[in-house]
Amino acid sequence: MTDEFNTVSEDDLHAYVDGHLSQPERGRVKAWLEKHPTEAEEVRRWQAQAAALKQHFAPYAHGDPSDRLRVTARGRATASRTSLMPLFRRIAAGLLLFAGGALAGGYGSRLATPEQPPAATATAESLPRQAQSAFLVYASEVRHPVEVGADQEAHLATWLGKRLDYSLNIPDLSPLGFSLVGGRLLPVNGTAGAMLMYEDRTGQRLTVLLGRNAENRETSFRLSSQGGIETFYWIDGEIGYAVTGEVPRDLLQKIAHECYRQFEGASES
C-alpha cells in the first residue's frame, strides 16, 4: 500500500458511510474516493445496503420507552466482545441507519408482532428513505447515472409521465445553478416511479423522486436527514415528491420549493 492509500483508512470509510465524520473530514474522504474508483464503488454498495436495510426494517421501528434500555444494555454487552470488532465494523455500514431509527423510536418488543402503521403514514415515511436510497445508488454513478439523457428531455417527460399516469413537467432548475442530467424509471412504493437528476458546474448532483400511491395523503414540506444527505419531501394528491442531495439545506429547500411551484403549475394547466 502507498502512503496515498493510507491517508484514508477503512475505519474512515465506515465513518463516512455512517455519517460520523465532520464536514471537513467528509470532504477529504469524498475527494479521496473520487481518485479511487474501486473503493468508491465499495462505499456506494455499503451506502445502498444501509439505505435498503433501513427501508426494509422501517415497519418495525416502533416500540415503548423501555426498549431503549434494552438496546443500550445490548450495546454494552456487544462492546465487551473486542475480538469481534472487525466484523461489527463491516456490519455497521449496513445496519447503522436501522439502528439509528431503533434508538429514536424503539423496536425491541414489537419485532415478533410488529404494529403496522396506517397505509398513508407508511407511504409518507417511506418516501424520503426511498429517495435517499436512489440518490446513494445513482448520484455517484459515473457512466450510467440515468437511462434517458437531458438531450431527450421531451421524450423523458412523456415516457416517465405515461408510466406514472401523470402529466410530468420536468422542472427547470437552471436559475438555481443546476442543469438536468436526465432521468430513469425506478420502483417507488412497489409501483412505477420516476427519478430526475440534476448537477451544478462543480458536478454536485441532486435527485428529484416522484411516486404514485392511491393511499397518499397531502403533507406540507418535511425534512429528512441521514448521514449528511438531506431530503425535502411532500405529497400532493396521489403523487409524492422528494428532493435529495448533499448540498446546503437552505439551497435544497429553495430547490424543493421551485420544483413544487413548477409541478403545481403543470397540474393546473
C-alpha positions in Angstrom: 0.0 0.0 0.0 1.2 3.5 -0.7 1.2 6.5 1.6 -1.6 7.9 -0.5 -3.8 4.9 0.1 -3.2 5.1 3.9 -4.4 8.7 4.1 -7.9 7.2 4.3 -8.4 4.1 6.4 -11.1 1.5 6.3 -12.4 3.0 9.6 -12.6 6.4 7.9 -14.7 4.9 5.1 -17.1 3.3 7.5 -17.4 6.5 9.4 -18.1 8.3 6.1 -20.9 5.8 5.3 -22.3 6.1 8.9 -22.3 9.9 8.9 -19.9 10.2 11.8 -17.3 12.5 10.1 -17.1 16.2 10.5 -17.8 18.3 7.3 -14.0 18.9 6.6 -13.3 15.2 7.1 -16.2 14.2 5.0 -15.0 16.4 2.2 -11.5 14.9 2.5 -12.8 11.4 2.2 -15.1 12.3 -0.6 -12.2 13.9 -2.6 -10.1 10.8 -1.9 -12.9 8.5 -3.2 -13.1 10.4 -6.5 -9.5 9.3 -7.1 -10.0 5.7 -6.0 -12.9 4.3 -8.1 -12.6 0.7 -6.7 -13.0 1.9 -3.1 -15.7 4.4 -4.1 -17.8 1.6 -5.7 -17.5 -0.5 -2.5 -18.6 2.5 -0.4 -21.6 3.0 -2.7 -22.6 -0.6 -2.1 -22.3 -0.1 1.6 -24.5 3.0 1.4 -27.1 1.4 -0.8 -27.2 -1.6 1.6 -27.6 0.6 4.6 -30.5 2.5 3.0 -32.2 -0.6 1.8 -31.9 -2.2 5.3 -33.4 0.9 6.9 -36.3 0.9 4.4 -36.9 -2.9 4.9 -37.0 -2.7 8.7 -38.9 0.6 9.0 -42.2 -1.0 9.9 -40.6 -2.4 13.0 -39.2 0.9 14.2 -41.9 1.3 16.8 -41.9 0.4 20.5 -42.2 1.7 24.1 -39.7 3.7 26.2 -38.3 0.6 27.9 -36.9 -0.7 24.6 -34.2 2.0 24.7 -32.8 0.4 27.8 -32.7 -2.9 26.1 -30.9 -1.5 23.2 -28.4 0.3 25.5 -27.8 -2.9 27.5 -27.2 -5.0 24.4 -24.8 -2.3 23.1 -22.7 -2.6 26.3 -22.5 -6.4 26.1 -21.5 -6.2 22.4 -18.8 -3.6 23.1 -17.1 -6.0 25.5 -16.5 -8.6 22.7 -13.5 -6.8 21.3 -12.4 -9.8 19.2 -15.4 -9.3 17.1 -15.0 -5.6 16.4 -13.7 -6.0 12.8 -16.8 -8.0 11.9 -19.0 -5.4 13.6 -17.4 -2.6 11.6 -18.3 -4.4 8.4 -21.9 -4.9 9.5 -22.2 -1.3 10.9 -22.2 0.2 7.4 -25.4 -1.8 6.6 -27.2 -1.5 9.9 -26.5 2.0 11.2 -29.4 3.6 9.5 -31.7 1.0 11.0 -30.1 1.2 14.4 -30.5 5.0 14.5 -34.2 4.7 13.9 -34.5 2.0 16.5 -32.7 4.1 19.2 -35.0 7.0 18.4 -38.3 5.1 18.3 -37.6 1.8 20.0 -38.3 -1.6 18.4 -37.5 -4.5 20.7 -40.8 -5.7 21.9 -42.5 -5.3 18.5 -40.1 -7.4 16.4 -42.2 -10.6 16.8 -45.6 -8.9 16.2 -45.0 -5.5 14.6 -47.7 -3.0 14.7 -48.5 -2.0 11.1 -48.9 1.8 10.8 -51.8 3.2 8.7 -51.0 2.9 4.9 -50.9 6.7 4.4 -48.4 7.2 7.2 -46.2 4.3 6.0 -46.2 5.9 2.5 -45.2 9.3 3.7 -42.4 7.9 5.9 -41.1 5.6 3.2 -40.8 8.3 0.6 -37.6 10.0 1.9 -35.9 6.7 2.6 -36.6 5.5 -1.0 -35.3 8.9 -2.3 -32.1 8.7 -0.2 -31.5 5.1 -1.4 -31.9 6.2 -5.0 -29.6 9.1 -4.5 -26.9 6.9 -3.0 -27.1 4.4 -5.8 -27.3 6.7 -8.8 -25.9 10.2 -7.9 -22.3 8.8 -7.7 -22.6 6.7 -10.8 -20.2 7.9 -13.4 -21.1 6.1 -16.7 -24.8 5.3 -16.3 -26.5 7.6 -13.8 -29.6 7.9 -15.9 -31.5 6.0 -18.6 -32.5 8.9 -20.7 -30.3 12.0 -21.0 -31.2 15.7 -21.0 -30.8 15.8 -24.7 -34.1 13.9 -24.9 -35.9 15.9 -22.3 -39.3 15.8 -24.2 -39.1 12.1 -24.6 -38.1 11.7 -21.0 -41.1 13.7 -19.8 -43.5 11.8 -22.0 -42.1 8.3 -21.1 -42.0 8.8 -17.3 -45.3 10.7 -17.3 -47.0 7.8 -19.1 -45.6 5.3 -16.7 -46.8 7.3 -13.7 -50.1 8.3 -15.4 -49.2 11.9 -14.6 -48.6 15.0 -16.7 -44.9 15.4 -16.0 -43.3 18.7 -16.4 -39.6 18.5 -15.8 -38.5 21.4 -13.6 -36.0 23.9 -14.9 -33.6 24.5 -12.1 -31.0 26.5 -14.0 -31.8 29.7 -12.1 -30.6 27.9 -9.0 -27.4 26.7 -10.7 -28.5 23.1 -11.6 -28.9 21.6 -15.1 -30.8 18.5 -16.0 -28.6 15.3 -16.4 -31.6 13.1 -17.3 -33.9 10.6 -15.6 -34.8 7.0 -15.1 -37.7 4.7 -14.3 -37.5 3.0 -10.9 -39.9 1.4 -8.3 -41.4 3.7 -5.7 -43.8 2.0 -3.2 -43.8 -1.1 -5.4 -45.1 0.7 -8.5 -43.6 2.7 -11.3 -41.8 5.8 -10.1 -39.5 8.4 -11.7 -36.2 9.9 -10.8 -34.8 13.1 -12.3 -31.1 14.0 -11.8 -29.5 17.5 -11.8 -26.0 18.7 -11.3 -24.2 22.0 -10.9 -21.0 23.2 -12.6 -18.8 21.5 -10.0 -20.5 18.1 -10.6 -22.5 18.2 -7.4 -25.7 16.3 -8.0 -29.2 16.1 -6.6 -32.2 14.0 -7.4 -36.0 14.5 -7.6 -38.1 11.4 -7.0 -41.8 11.0 -7.9 -44.0 8.2 -6.9 -47.7 7.4 -7.1 -49.8 5.8 -4.4 -53.6 5.8 -4.1 -53.2 5.9 -0.3 -51.2 9.1 -0.2 -52.5 12.0 1.9 -51.4 15.5 1.4 -48.5 16.8 3.5 -46.7 20.0 3.9 -42.9 20.2 3.3 -41.0 17.9 5.5 -37.2 17.4 6.0 -35.4 14.1 6.5 -31.7 13.9 7.2 -29.4 10.9 7.2 -25.7 10.7 7.1 -25.2 14.1 5.6 -27.9 13.5 2.9 -30.9 15.9 3.1 -34.3 15.3 1.6 -37.2 17.7 1.4 -40.4 15.9 0.5 -44.2 16.5 0.2 -47.3 14.7 -1.0 -49.9 16.3 -3.3 -52.9 14.1 -4.2 -51.7 10.7 -5.1 -48.1 11.8 -6.1 -45.3 12.0 -3.6 -42.2 14.2 -4.4 -38.8 14.1 -2.8 -35.7 16.3 -3.5 -32.4 14.8 -2.2 -28.9 16.0 -2.2 -25.7 16.7 -0.2 -26.0 20.5 -0.7 -26.6 23.2 1.9 -30.1 22.8 3.5 -31.3 26.3 2.6 -30.3 25.7 -1.1 -32.1 22.3 -1.2 -35.2 23.9 0.3 -35.2 26.6 -2.4 -34.9 23.9 -5.0 -37.7 21.9 -3.4 -40.0 24.9 -3.4 -39.1 25.7 -7.0 -39.9 22.1 -8.0 -43.2 22.3 -6.1 -44.0 25.6 -8.0 -43.3 24.1 -11.4 -45.1 20.8 -10.7 -48.1 22.6 -9.3 -48.2 24.9 -12.4 -48.1 21.9 -14.7 -51.0 20.2 -12.9 -53.2 23.4 -13.1 -52.5 24.0 -16.8 
